[in-house]
């Protein structure tokens, strides 16, 4: 639980921004579910020819408004262009976003529900994911009320070329990096967490572990510090995501995936 309630978003209004910008950029908008506060939406865009498949998500916790706002700003800026095939789920928990709290209306933390599938929102999301191909990389965008700077998790079981240090280097001019040796109870080095134990053995699965189990061999969870100003957190996420996308495209050109 976050120590304070975040300023709520209007999920329906943010979804409308995604729909308008996505339509202008050639995206397909899919409404894969509904909540009382707004739709569950996915935006996809495929370009003919070999392209990396990049998945991005946000809005799974309602007390973390910077991630969906960062994604819609990047969409409106034209970043999601023909360099890649895009799969974007930007508003995973509209009811929580509308109230500025972490959990859905049933009090469930959706980011611990990807094994049990107890929530309607996660069941709908998983059903959508099951219709998608494997991804080259996944980027799940979050915030942390307890952190003193930006940090990230990397799951990279096949030891592919890491993006982690480059992402934090891109963020550094915009936002401090969390230097803590322990973050969220786990060992961290320079703002990077690389869990040693097999994440698939965890009792409760976050989205990233579900993605790592079924859809990718390289997944990042990006965390901005919630105590910092909203505009700074959005800028930090934008810097990290712009860098992640550019590096993924470059690596794909060197080593095209199947």
ROFI-195826 format. One record per residue (C-alpha): residue in three letters; x, y, z; residue number from 1. Coordinates in steps of 0.001 Angstrom, whole numbers, plus 500000, padded with zeros to 6 digits. Layout:
BEGIN
gumar residuo = ALA	X = X	Y = Y	Z = Z	num = NUM
...
***
This chain:
BEGIN
gumar residuo = UNK	X = 500000	Y = 500000	Z = 500000	num = 1
gumar residuo = UNK	X = 501175	Y = 503514	Z = 499291	num = 2
gumar residuo = UNK	X = 501438	Y = 505838	Z = 502323	num = 3
gumar residuo = UNK	X = 499184	Y = 508475	Z = 500755	num = 4
gumar residuo = UNK	X = 496532	Y = 508591	Z = 498106	num = 5
gumar residuo = UNK	X = 497765	Y = 509722	Z = 494709	num = 6
gumar residuo = UNK	X = 496035	Y = 512345	Z = 492631	num = 7
gumar residuo = UNK	X = 493534	Y = 510358	Z = 490550	num = 8
gumar residuo = UNK	X = 493443	Y = 510288	Z = 486780	num = 9
gumar residuo = UNK	X = 490379	Y = 510268	Z = 484564	num = 10
gumar residuo = UNK	X = 490958	Y = 506921	Z = 482817	num = 11
gumar residuo = UNK	X = 488262	Y = 507535	Z = 480218	num = 12
gumar residuo = UNK	X = 489835	Y = 510868	Z = 479258	num = 13
gumar residuo = UNK	X = 493319	Y = 509341	Z = 479080	num = 14
gumar residuo = UNK	X = 491933	Y = 506455	Z = 476998	num = 15
gumar residuo = UNK	X = 490448	Y = 509020	Z = 474623	num = 16
gumar residuo = UNK	X = 493902	Y = 510623	Z = 474252	num = 17
gumar residuo = UNK	X = 495360	Y = 507218	Z = 473416	num = 18
gumar residuo = UNK	X = 492589	Y = 506554	Z = 470911	num = 19
gumar residuo = UNK	X = 493051	Y = 509894	Z = 469142	num = 20
gumar residuo = UNK	X = 496847	Y = 509717	Z = 469018	num = 21
gumar residuo = UNK	X = 496811	Y = 506032	Z = 468113	num = 22
gumar residuo = UNK	X = 494401	Y = 506574	Z = 465232	num = 23
gumar residuo = UNK	X = 496535	Y = 509412	Z = 463886	num = 24
gumar residuo = UNK	X = 499638	Y = 507187	Z = 464060	num = 25
gumar residuo = UNK	X = 498064	Y = 504177	Z = 462356	num = 26
gumar residuo = UNK	X = 497473	Y = 502034	Z = 465440	num = 27
gumar residuo = UNK	X = 494648	Y = 499565	Z = 465861	num = 28
gumar residuo = UNK	X = 492722	Y = 500221	Z = 469061	num = 29
gumar residuo = UNK	X = 491188	Y = 497176	Z = 470721	num = 30
gumar residuo = UNK	X = 488816	Y = 497397	Z = 473660	num = 31
gumar residuo = UNK	X = 489483	Y = 494045	Z = 475314	num = 32
gumar residuo = UNK	X = 487458	Y = 494694	Z = 478468	num = 33
gumar residuo = UNK	X = 485479	Y = 497238	Z = 480435	num = 34
gumar residuo = UNK	X = 485429	Y = 498632	Z = 483964	num = 35
gumar residuo = UNK	X = 483138	Y = 501134	Z = 485638	num = 36
gumar residuo = UNK	X = 485854	Y = 503818	Z = 485335	num = 37
gumar residuo = UNK	X = 486836	Y = 503255	Z = 481723	num = 38
gumar residuo = UNK	X = 487813	Y = 500699	Z = 479090	num = 39
gumar residuo = UNK	X = 490673	Y = 498227	Z = 479078	num = 40
gumar residuo = UNK	X = 492467	Y = 499077	Z = 475842	num = 41
gumar residuo = UNK	X = 495334	Y = 497789	Z = 473750	num = 42
gumar residuo = UNK	X = 497012	Y = 499546	Z = 470847	num = 43
gumar residuo = UNK	X = 498862	Y = 497533	Z = 468221	num = 44
gumar residuo = UNK	X = 500745	Y = 498471	Z = 465085	num = 45
gumar residuo = UNK	X = 502503	Y = 496120	Z = 462711	num = 46
gumar residuo = UNK	X = 504745	Y = 497121	Z = 459817	num = 47
gumar residuo = UNK	X = 505617	Y = 494630	Z = 457032	num = 48
gumar residuo = UNK	X = 509083	Y = 493136	Z = 457165	num = 49
gumar residuo = UNK	X = 511340	Y = 492101	Z = 460042	num = 50
gumar residuo = UNK	X = 510813	Y = 494307	Z = 463068	num = 51
gumar residuo = UNK	X = 511390	Y = 493886	Z = 466794	num = 52
gumar residuo = UNK	X = 508163	Y = 493275	Z = 468706	num = 53
gumar residuo = UNK	X = 508025	Y = 495687	Z = 471638	num = 54
gumar residuo = UNK	X = 505430	Y = 495427	Z = 474398	num = 55
gumar residuo = UNK	X = 504736	Y = 498257	Z = 476853	num = 56
gumar residuo = UNK	X = 502297	Y = 498410	Z = 479749	num = 57
gumar residuo = UNK	X = 501261	Y = 500894	Z = 482413	num = 58
gumar residuo = UNK	X = 498509	Y = 501767	Z = 484826	num = 59
gumar residuo = UNK	X = 498336	Y = 498520	Z = 486779	num = 60
gumar residuo = UNK	X = 498460	Y = 500456	Z = 490073	num = 61
gumar residuo = UNK	X = 496178	Y = 503437	Z = 490453	num = 62
gumar residuo = UNK	X = 498577	Y = 505353	Z = 492694	num = 63
gumar residuo = UNK	X = 501118	Y = 505434	Z = 489844	num = 64
gumar residuo = UNK	X = 499867	Y = 508042	Z = 487345	num = 65
gumar residuo = UNK	X = 503178	Y = 508893	Z = 485645	num = 66
gumar residuo = UNK	X = 503452	Y = 505659	Z = 483567	num = 67
gumar residuo = UNK	X = 500259	Y = 506010	Z = 481489	num = 68
gumar residuo = UNK	X = 500896	Y = 509724	Z = 481064	num = 69
gumar residuo = UNK	X = 504438	Y = 509026	Z = 479862	num = 70
gumar residuo = UNK	X = 503155	Y = 506487	Z = 477329	num = 71
gumar residuo = UNK	X = 500475	Y = 508785	Z = 475935	num = 72
gumar residuo = UNK	X = 502988	Y = 511618	Z = 475594	num = 73
gumar residuo = UNK	X = 505356	Y = 509319	Z = 473718	num = 74
gumar residuo = UNK	X = 502535	Y = 508168	Z = 471452	num = 75
gumar residuo = UNK	X = 501544	Y = 511766	Z = 470747	num = 76
gumar residuo = UNK	X = 505188	Y = 512652	Z = 470034	num = 77
gumar residuo = UNK	X = 505446	Y = 510014	Z = 467288	num = 78
gumar residuo = UNK	X = 508024	Y = 507805	Z = 469041	num = 79
gumar residuo = UNK	X = 506138	Y = 504591	Z = 468250	num = 80
gumar residuo = UNK	X = 506957	Y = 504659	Z = 464561	num = 81
gumar residuo = UNK	X = 507747	Y = 502044	Z = 461903	num = 82
gumar residuo = UNK	X = 510980	Y = 500902	Z = 463521	num = 83
gumar residuo = UNK	X = 509126	Y = 498220	Z = 465461	num = 84
gumar residuo = UNK	X = 505885	Y = 496331	Z = 465847	num = 85
gumar residuo = UNK	X = 504075	Y = 497722	Z = 468872	num = 86
gumar residuo = UNK	X = 501868	Y = 496172	Z = 471546	num = 87
gumar residuo = UNK	X = 500757	Y = 498691	Z = 474171	num = 88
gumar residuo = UNK	X = 498435	Y = 498157	Z = 477159	num = 89
gumar residuo = UNK	X = 498467	Y = 501560	Z = 478859	num = 90
gumar residuo = UNK	X = 495569	Y = 501427	Z = 481345	num = 91
gumar residuo = UNK	X = 495538	Y = 498046	Z = 483075	num = 92
gumar residuo = UNK	X = 493544	Y = 499158	Z = 486155	num = 93
gumar residuo = UNK	X = 491141	Y = 502035	Z = 485363	num = 94
gumar residuo = UNK	X = 489126	Y = 501755	Z = 488581	num = 95
gumar residuo = UNK	X = 492243	Y = 502172	Z = 490703	num = 96
gumar residuo = UNK	X = 493548	Y = 505051	Z = 488577	num = 97
gumar residuo = UNK	X = 490235	Y = 506858	Z = 489000	num = 98
gumar residuo = UNK	X = 490548	Y = 506598	Z = 492794	num = 99
gumar residuo = UNK	X = 494304	Y = 507138	Z = 493090	num = 100
gumar residuo = UNK	X = 494831	Y = 503871	Z = 494985	num = 101
gumar residuo = UNK	X = 496858	Y = 500741	Z = 494311	num = 102
gumar residuo = UNK	X = 494184	Y = 498036	Z = 494190	num = 103
gumar residuo = UNK	X = 491102	Y = 497408	Z = 492099	num = 104
gumar residuo = UNK	X = 487553	Y = 497705	Z = 493478	num = 105
gumar residuo = UNK	X = 487823	Y = 494241	Z = 495047	num = 106
gumar residuo = UNK	X = 490977	Y = 495209	Z = 496937	num = 107
gumar residuo = UNK	X = 493217	Y = 493067	Z = 494725	num = 108
gumar residuo = UNK	X = 496742	Y = 494041	Z = 493702	num = 109
gumar residuo = UNK	X = 496577	Y = 493205	Z = 490012	num = 110
gumar residuo = UNK	X = 500362	Y = 492965	Z = 489821	num = 111
gumar residuo = UNK	X = 500260	Y = 489888	Z = 492053	num = 112
gumar residuo = UNK	X = 497474	Y = 488138	Z = 490151	num = 113
gumar residuo = UNK	X = 499113	Y = 486725	Z = 487015	num = 114
gumar residuo = UNK	X = 499206	Y = 483180	Z = 488386	num = 115
gumar residuo = UNK	X = 495848	Y = 483062	Z = 490197	num = 116
gumar residuo = UNK	X = 493895	Y = 485169	Z = 487659	num = 117
gumar residuo = UNK	X = 491390	Y = 486130	Z = 490348	num = 118
gumar residuo = UNK	X = 490570	Y = 489558	Z = 488911	num = 119
gumar residuo = UNK	X = 488452	Y = 490290	Z = 485862	num = 120
gumar residuo = UNK	X = 491011	Y = 492844	Z = 484693	num = 121
gumar residuo = UNK	X = 493925	Y = 490396	Z = 484661	num = 122
gumar residuo = UNK	X = 491832	Y = 487624	Z = 483100	num = 123
gumar residuo = UNK	X = 490916	Y = 489991	Z = 480282	num = 124
gumar residuo = UNK	X = 494529	Y = 491097	Z = 479871	num = 125
gumar residuo = UNK	X = 495809	Y = 487517	Z = 479769	num = 126
gumar residuo = UNK	X = 493146	Y = 486603	Z = 477216	num = 127
gumar residuo = UNK	X = 494403	Y = 489470	Z = 475055	num = 128
gumar residuo = UNK	X = 498031	Y = 488429	Z = 475521	num = 129
gumar residuo = UNK	X = 497212	Y = 484881	Z = 474453	num = 130
gumar residuo = UNK	X = 496312	Y = 486244	Z = 471018	num = 131
gumar residuo = UNK	X = 499707	Y = 487955	Z = 470595	num = 132
gumar residuo = UNK	X = 503107	Y = 486684	Z = 469372	num = 133
gumar residuo = UNK	X = 506223	Y = 486472	Z = 471480	num = 134
gumar residuo = UNK	X = 507913	Y = 489802	Z = 472183	num = 135
gumar residuo = UNK	X = 511502	Y = 490886	Z = 471639	num = 136
gumar residuo = UNK	X = 511406	Y = 492901	Z = 474850	num = 137
gumar residuo = UNK	X = 508744	Y = 493937	Z = 477360	num = 138
gumar residuo = UNK	X = 508697	Y = 497206	Z = 479305	num = 139
gumar residuo = UNK	X = 506358	Y = 497476	Z = 482286	num = 140
gumar residuo = UNK	X = 506252	Y = 501023	Z = 483628	num = 141
gumar residuo = UNK	X = 505689	Y = 501659	Z = 487346	num = 142
gumar residuo = UNK	X = 506315	Y = 503962	Z = 490286	num = 143
gumar residuo = UNK	X = 507474	Y = 503306	Z = 493863	num = 144
gumar residuo = UNK	X = 506351	Y = 505321	Z = 496877	num = 145
gumar residuo = UNK	X = 509327	Y = 504166	Z = 498968	num = 146
gumar residuo = UNK	X = 512189	Y = 504739	Z = 496530	num = 147
gumar residuo = UNK	X = 514604	Y = 507661	Z = 496699	num = 148
gumar residuo = UNK	X = 515390	Y = 507548	Z = 492983	num = 149
gumar residuo = UNK	X = 514754	Y = 505745	Z = 489718	num = 150
gumar residuo = UNK	X = 515509	Y = 502021	Z = 489455	num = 151
gumar residuo = UNK	X = 514626	Y = 498968	Z = 487389	num = 152
gumar residuo = UNK	X = 514268	Y = 495201	Z = 487439	num = 153
gumar residuo = UNK	X = 515778	Y = 493102	Z = 484683	num = 154
gumar residuo = UNK	X = 514771	Y = 489508	Z = 483941	num = 155
gumar residuo = UNK	X = 517214	Y = 488173	Z = 481362	num = 156
gumar residuo = UNK	X = 517470	Y = 484376	Z = 481695	num = 157
gumar residuo = UNK	X = 519257	Y = 483879	Z = 478350	num = 158
gumar residuo = UNK	X = 521893	Y = 486540	Z = 479098	num = 159
gumar residuo = UNK	X = 520982	Y = 488667	Z = 476120	num = 160
gumar residuo = UNK	X = 522709	Y = 492048	Z = 475723	num = 161
gumar residuo = UNK	X = 521493	Y = 494103	Z = 478647	num = 162
gumar residuo = UNK	X = 519832	Y = 497484	Z = 478354	num = 163
gumar residuo = UNK	X = 519849	Y = 498208	Z = 482071	num = 164
gumar residuo = UNK	X = 522899	Y = 500430	Z = 482515	num = 165
gumar residuo = UNK	X = 522095	Y = 502430	Z = 479382	num = 166
gumar residuo = UNK	X = 518539	Y = 503069	Z = 480546	num = 167
gumar residuo = UNK	X = 519680	Y = 504431	Z = 483889	num = 168
gumar residuo = UNK	X = 522381	Y = 506530	Z = 482219	num = 169
gumar residuo = UNK	X = 519654	Y = 508115	Z = 480093	num = 170
gumar residuo = UNK	X = 517535	Y = 508810	Z = 483176	num = 171
gumar residuo = UNK	X = 520365	Y = 510302	Z = 485267	num = 172
gumar residuo = UNK	X = 520235	Y = 513823	Z = 483774	num = 173
gumar residuo = UNK	X = 516514	Y = 513949	Z = 484529	num = 174
gumar residuo = UNK	X = 516149	Y = 512075	Z = 487825	num = 175
gumar residuo = UNK	X = 518505	Y = 510642	Z = 490476	num = 176
gumar residuo = UNK	X = 519094	Y = 506885	Z = 490535	num = 177
gumar residuo = UNK	X = 518286	Y = 505011	Z = 493741	num = 178
gumar residuo = UNK	X = 521683	Y = 504031	Z = 495235	num = 179
gumar residuo = UNK	X = 520262	Y = 501759	Z = 497943	num = 180
gumar residuo = UNK	X = 521922	Y = 498329	Z = 498346	num = 181
gumar residuo = UNK	X = 518488	Y = 496875	Z = 499092	num = 182
gumar residuo = UNK	X = 515378	Y = 497935	Z = 497186	num = 183
gumar residuo = UNK	X = 512027	Y = 496304	Z = 497817	num = 184
gumar residuo = UNK	X = 513865	Y = 493805	Z = 500019	num = 185
gumar residuo = UNK	X = 516134	Y = 492671	Z = 497182	num = 186
gumar residuo = UNK	X = 519803	Y = 493261	Z = 496406	num = 187
gumar residuo = UNK	X = 520367	Y = 496203	Z = 494085	num = 188
gumar residuo = UNK	X = 523473	Y = 497589	Z = 492432	num = 189
gumar residuo = UNK	X = 523389	Y = 501095	Z = 491055	num = 190
gumar residuo = UNK	X = 519616	Y = 501048	Z = 490728	num = 191
gumar residuo = UNK	X = 519496	Y = 497656	Z = 488970	num = 192
gumar residuo = UNK	X = 517812	Y = 494589	Z = 490441	num = 193
gumar residuo = UNK	X = 518540	Y = 491232	Z = 488837	num = 194
gumar residuo = UNK	X = 516813	Y = 488576	Z = 490988	num = 195
gumar residuo = UNK	X = 519038	Y = 485570	Z = 491609	num = 196
gumar residuo = UNK	X = 516330	Y = 483058	Z = 492514	num = 197
gumar residuo = UNK	X = 514054	Y = 481685	Z = 489817	num = 198
gumar residuo = UNK	X = 511159	Y = 484170	Z = 489598	num = 199
gumar residuo = UNK	X = 508869	Y = 481425	Z = 488307	num = 200
gumar residuo = UNK	X = 508949	Y = 479892	Z = 491793	num = 201
gumar residuo = UNK	X = 507229	Y = 482909	Z = 493337	num = 202
gumar residuo = UNK	X = 503808	Y = 482227	Z = 494842	num = 203
gumar residuo = UNK	X = 502284	Y = 485428	Z = 493461	num = 204
gumar residuo = UNK	X = 503152	Y = 486418	Z = 489904	num = 205
gumar residuo = UNK	X = 503459	Y = 490025	Z = 488760	num = 206
gumar residuo = UNK	X = 502933	Y = 490837	Z = 485102	num = 207
gumar residuo = UNK	X = 506678	Y = 490711	Z = 484410	num = 208
gumar residuo = UNK	X = 506993	Y = 487095	Z = 485537	num = 209
gumar residuo = UNK	X = 504017	Y = 486036	Z = 483429	num = 210
gumar residuo = UNK	X = 505611	Y = 487757	Z = 480437	num = 211
gumar residuo = UNK	X = 508994	Y = 486150	Z = 481140	num = 212
gumar residuo = UNK	X = 507334	Y = 482721	Z = 481439	num = 213
gumar residuo = UNK	X = 505332	Y = 482917	Z = 478217	num = 214
gumar residuo = UNK	X = 506328	Y = 485793	Z = 475941	num = 215
gumar residuo = UNK	X = 509916	Y = 487012	Z = 476189	num = 216
gumar residuo = UNK	X = 513445	Y = 486379	Z = 477399	num = 217
gumar residuo = UNK	X = 514077	Y = 490034	Z = 478218	num = 218
gumar residuo = UNK	X = 511767	Y = 492031	Z = 480447	num = 219
gumar residuo = UNK	X = 512171	Y = 495298	Z = 482330	num = 220
gumar residuo = UNK	X = 510129	Y = 496809	Z = 485120	num = 221
gumar residuo = UNK	X = 510852	Y = 500543	Z = 485324	num = 222
gumar residuo = UNK	X = 510242	Y = 502371	Z = 488615	num = 223
gumar residuo = UNK	X = 510163	Y = 506133	Z = 489143	num = 224
gumar residuo = UNK	X = 510146	Y = 507640	Z = 492668	num = 225
gumar residuo = UNK	X = 506588	Y = 508687	Z = 493513	num = 226
gumar residuo = UNK	X = 507702	Y = 511420	Z = 495926	num = 227
gumar residuo = UNK	X = 509254	Y = 513402	Z = 493066	num = 228
gumar residuo = UNK	X = 507201	Y = 515900	Z = 490978	num = 229
gumar residuo = UNK	X = 504928	Y = 514286	Z = 488409	num = 230
gumar residuo = UNK	X = 506530	Y = 516111	Z = 485477	num = 231
gumar residuo = UNK	X = 509961	Y = 514825	Z = 486543	num = 232
gumar residuo = UNK	X = 508732	Y = 511249	Z = 486829	num = 233
gumar residuo = UNK	X = 507156	Y = 511419	Z = 483372	num = 234
gumar residuo = UNK	X = 510390	Y = 512821	Z = 481928	num = 235
gumar residuo = UNK	X = 512407	Y = 510046	Z = 483571	num = 236
gumar residuo = UNK	X = 510182	Y = 507344	Z = 482090	num = 237
gumar residuo = UNK	X = 510311	Y = 508984	Z = 478693	num = 238
gumar residuo = UNK	X = 514122	Y = 509018	Z = 478779	num = 239
gumar residuo = UNK	X = 514283	Y = 505346	Z = 479763	num = 240
gumar residuo = UNK	X = 511741	Y = 504225	Z = 477175	num = 241
gumar residuo = UNK	X = 513219	Y = 506229	Z = 474319	num = 242
gumar residuo = UNK	X = 516595	Y = 504637	Z = 475056	num = 243
gumar residuo = UNK	X = 515176	Y = 501126	Z = 475438	num = 244
gumar residuo = UNK	X = 513416	Y = 501376	Z = 472082	num = 245
gumar residuo = UNK	X = 516441	Y = 502782	Z = 470240	num = 246
gumar residuo = UNK	X = 518763	Y = 500083	Z = 471632	num = 247
gumar residuo = UNK	X = 516278	Y = 497297	Z = 470896	num = 248
gumar residuo = UNK	X = 515968	Y = 498431	Z = 467292	num = 249
gumar residuo = UNK	X = 519761	Y = 498628	Z = 466919	num = 250
gumar residuo = UNK	X = 520283	Y = 495166	Z = 468400	num = 251
gumar residuo = UNK	X = 517559	Y = 493682	Z = 466202	num = 252
gumar residuo = UNK	X = 519267	Y = 495055	Z = 463100	num = 253
gumar residuo = UNK	X = 522487	Y = 493310	Z = 464159	num = 254
gumar residuo = UNK	X = 520784	Y = 490070	Z = 465186	num = 255
gumar residuo = UNK	X = 517270	Y = 489773	Z = 463709	num = 256
gumar residuo = UNK	X = 514979	Y = 487560	Z = 465751	num = 257
gumar residuo = UNK	X = 512644	Y = 484998	Z = 464218	num = 258
***
